[in-house]
């Protein structure tokens, strides 16, 4: 059944828009009128493989549809996953459950992807195979867990675990983002204030001294030189910074550059420790969730390797996977790497021996997520006074470089 995008007016005059399936334009128009909506625009939408939608305009030119606000976020996927689990647990057939989720979902990107998946499932395709066609919405671990759930007949339980996992990852990401937001905002505001002082105030002081034929102190001369450079060569500095950033990003995307950079990140004081704890928590929770959902150990470790986000740690997990393939335990290669804390490898070893590996990994994940939250809170509380001192020191230095010569000039005039 084709999918259409519509715009219209309600009986109260409010503009509405949405996406709906119908047998044709006339059927859609009739359905909207029954709901009290007068359609003003109807267009057929086709779904691209990556979940984005394009439509063809009157001139035959293909235009992308959908704004940033229509893009699905992890929270939207988590909500849809939990709703689907609830419907399946209630005994509603999968196709009908997907239809209900399509009607419930507000994000058009996710709505179109789910509508396509529903049609494929209705034609006999497995749910995991339908999800696999939308990698930007459904990650590899998501698809593999759904596949395991379908094979074992526990799809509703797997979907619940997926929703829990996605929400936990979202909470971790939000905490890290919130911790970094304050220092970033303070740094930007400080740069703006210093820039205004350098470009607007300092040149005026220089003009006053030149009018009186007085020499500026060396520290004011230095400030004037910097102000002159910023005022006249800001565009060159901007281009240079942009070029350096682009080259750095390109280098970091290369295999060798990514390894060097990721190794450096882990060695940075404080930040490296936090990054390591975040990676361990992600490793433990992902592997636990996959194993608990019935994904084979080797495939689970391969997926976990790809979500680590650090090339050096990915190599360690890959070595562990190969060791497991040869009959060795998971804990031993992790211990030999020297990157994973002894308590982590010990708990994993105990879990392997006792047959409680999933629970041990879940405990590790919870413990390290709590440690990350504590470290971030401490770091944020320390960064606030440090940023204030740095910004105050910079402003005080500029003010002193300006005011001291002015005081000397007033003494001279007196």
Secondary structure by P-SEA (a helix, b strand, c coil): cbbbbbccccccbbbbbbbbbcccaaaaaaaaaaacccccbbbbbbbccccbbbbbccccbbbbbbcccccccaaaaaaaaaaaaaaaaacccaaaaaaaaaaacccaaaaaaaaaaaaaaaacccaaaaaaaccccccaaaaaaaaaaaaacaaaaaaaaaaaaaaaaaaaaaaaaaaaaaaaaaaaaaaaaaaaaacccaaaaaaaaaaacccccaaaaaaaaaaaaaaccaaaaaaaaaaaaaaaaaaaacaaaaaaaaaaaaacaaaaaaaaaaaaaaaaaaaaaaaaacccaaaaaaaaaaacccaaaaaaaaaaaaaaaacccaaaaaaaaccccaaaaaaaaaaaaacaaaaaaaaaaaaaaaaaaaaaaaaaaaaaaaaaaaaaaaaaaaaaacaaaaaaaaaaac
